[in-house]
Amino acid sequence: MKRYVIFLVIIIFLKIFGFNFNLFGHQGAIWQVKVFDNLLYTSASDGKVIIWDYKKLTILKTIYSHNSWARALHIDDSYIYVGGYKPDNKLKIYDRRNVTLLKEIEYENGSIFTVTSNENFIAFSGSANRVYLVDKEKFNIVFNYRHDAWVRDIFFDGNLVYSCDEKGVVIVYDTSSFRLVKILNFEYKLIKVVKFKNKIYFVSSNGYILNESSIIKLTNSFTAAYSDGNKLIFGDKDGYIYFFDGRLKNKLRVVNDGILSICKYQNSLFISTTSGKLLKLDNDGTYRVTYFPNNFSIIKKTKIVENNLYVLKFDGTLLKYDLVTGKIIQKYYKISNFEISNSKFYTVNLKNQLLLDSNVLFESLNEITLILEFNNLLFVGTYEELFIFKDFQLFNYISIPNHWFISYEINYNKVLFGTSKGNVITYNIINNNFNIEDFSDSPIVKILNGIPITFDGTIGKKYKLDTNIYDAVVFNSIIYLSTSKGLYSLSDNLLKKVLEKKGLVFLESYNKKIYAIDYNGSISIFDENFNEYGTLSEKHFTISKIDSYNDILVTTGGSKINIWKINGEKLVLLKTFEGHFDVIRDVKIIDKNRFVTASSDRTMKIWDFSGRLIKTLSLHSAYVWTLDFQNGLLFSGGWDGFIYGYNLNSGKVIFEKRFSSKITMIRIVNNYLFLSFINGKIIRYDFLKDKQITLIDTESTIWVFDIYKNYLVFGDENGICYIYSLNNEEIKKIHVHNSTIFSIKVLNDKIVTGANDNSIKIIDFSGNVLYSYNNFKISVLSIAIDEKKNHIFLSNGEKPIVLQIP
């Protein structure tokens, strides 16, 4: 006989498909982004429409619109129109003021790709090929006409309505008489109709702009387009934005995946992508990119039980950390929720089945968002329903339409539950009665000491923060709140910021420490005075590049940047932040105020030491691999074969030069650039006279070299260090390592080399090995040297190391 009485309850809703709840934003591709009346609207493949405060980058309201993709979106003075993908292929019309659903119109057997409106009509169409015109007052279909292919866009111009399809056909109707005006035939797949300088143009997926009298080829592909009347803005599948005002003015890569939608408001562009990114591009001369906290958290839930921290990720992985050692001691897979109570470990699988000891207790078509065992009762919350079980049998339930049950607090013989639409339910364990309070219209993310805390920043009835609140915890009798602006405390009726660190999503407290989990899953540990005690992470970025200046050290690993204070032979971490959306290949400190990073995302970024982005440079078309700086000039070399010289004072490119091979390193000496290439060459290039001389030509890739007095020192893939004169004469060849040399620095007649054999060597110019440091954990990928203090900086993994040069 089994230990528990097992039951199976299948809840059948009228809906065909279940919903999933996500507090932080969209999951999946964001199909449309629109700005109207100072609000930003997005629709996505998760079926939701989210309304944002675009200035604060905060979510104001979420509409669970469709059980499939919310594919099309349009906003006007009165309504929000959302078109769905099959099988939920309906046009849903919401009141824009109170976001109530007013009307549903089904679209034959097709998906809705586009919807728009004017003063009198709503027009929508899609993969059923038919365009519908709907009376805006009565919401009834008054006219329709057919294309022979999928309709991708519709545009109103006065009484005329234009629709374009995938075969390149444009149909134009006069809506005042419902008469056909004309049919245009182009040979390209059309994705957008735009009005530009008072003319109607059609945008093709293969990079053309067309009208009845002209064809303009701009690039090879377009995936999105937008017109502000005087300028056309395009996006493509590789994350590039194009600006066109009669000619192509600029091309800028802003993201590393496909762009789906573009919208402009004031001086900002709002851009959505295939991977679910939402970003704001400010054209203030820097093209500063700001990411919305959209689908930004890979973490779904956290909980500390005894000495273990459980971290659940959105991909279904549950990590169990030992808080003594900081190690992950167990991983669980295919889990959407969990709860640990009275030594029972409840899990929910990806089929929305609640399990205990591998036995199915409950099944729902919608995500199970809340599990609580208390006083012999088991509470299970999902969409619109809170089920209460006693002795594993259904005992009671609470039903609230259109709400998710997402938070709770046990308060003596009562349990308080919070919902996604701001209701607080008080359930009395003694008499099994409950009371519902309409507290807010924002999700109740936490209830602490009987105080409801909402996602929009409300704390009880007395306090309000001007930011979204993600989580809250009581620590030393003080309420701490994780927000999009940092960590706040509430104590003695005073709200104050205690930590500037952003991106903290979940908070847990245990054993006189606070554990703050950020959106990437990294766990920061703070003591009672909010000194950072340490970090835990599933994955640590290995430091790959290092540069130092005076008492500052900058290290990079992956896309992460760390800024350190050098205090003798000790290093104090000052700042950690994400720098790029791809791997950082080089870092160069310019002066006491600024440094530059170069990345595989094809950009260079100039920062100050507070982590503020000063400027983004998008000059290269491939990896930006190497940097150097001299007298106000920043030089960059990339895998596109280009060198660029950029004047940091004037903000202008002073020259560019293309070579036939990928550039691996660049160094400046007076008016000469020394360049190494992946094909094994090192050249000297006079950039003022545009003359070059080949100094070295080998069969091995040269990743690194250094210039010292009249010497050129470099290493190869066989671990050999070469010393040449700048007149191309070989002076010495030393077999110093067993594998590829990745780092070389020359200091005071000593050569320091680091290699793939996890060692560094210090040799003299006669080839004698003076010192050897072996058995590092990783390859020595980068070295920085402080000439004044005779220090070597390098990495043994996640943290830099300081060594004294003998």
RACORTA-V179793 format. One record per run of one state. SS is the DSSP state (helix for helix, strand for strand, loop for the rest). FROM is the first residue (numbers start at 0). LEN is the number of residues. Records with the same first field share a line. If there is no record, write none. Layout:
SS: FROM-LEN  FROM-LEN
This chain:
loop: 0-9  11-18  36-2  44-3  53-4  64-5  75-3  84-5  95-5  106-5  117-3  126-3  135-5  146-4  157-2  165-3  174-4  185-4  196-2  204-3  210-4  217-6  227-4  235-4  244-3  253-5  265-2  273-4  282-5  291-7  305-2  313-4  322-5  332-2  341-2  349-3  356-2  364-5  374-2  381-1  390-2  411-2  419-3  428-5  438-5  448-2  454-3  459-3  464-4  475-2  483-2  491-2  499-4  510-2  518-4  526-5  536-8  549-2  557-2  567-2  578-5  589-4  599-4  608-4  617-6  630-2  638-3  647-4  658-4  669-2  677-3  686-4  697-7  708-2  715-4  725-4  735-5  747-2  755-4  764-4  773-10  786-4  795-4  804-2
strand: 9-2  29-7  38-6  47-6  57-7  69-6  78-6  89-6  100-6  111-6  120-6  129-6  140-6  150-7  159-6  168-6  178-7  189-7  198-6  207-3  214-3  223-4  231-4  239-5  247-6  258-7  267-6  277-5  287-4  298-7  307-6  317-5  327-5  334-7  343-6  352-4  358-6  369-5  376-5  382-8  392-19  413-6  422-6  433-5  443-5  450-4  457-2  462-2  468-7  477-6  485-6  493-6  503-7  512-6  522-4  531-5  544-5  551-6  559-8  569-9  583-6  593-6  603-5  612-5  623-7  632-6  641-6  651-7  662-7  671-6  680-6  690-7  704-4  710-5  719-6  729-6  740-7  749-6  759-5  768-5  783-3  790-5  799-5
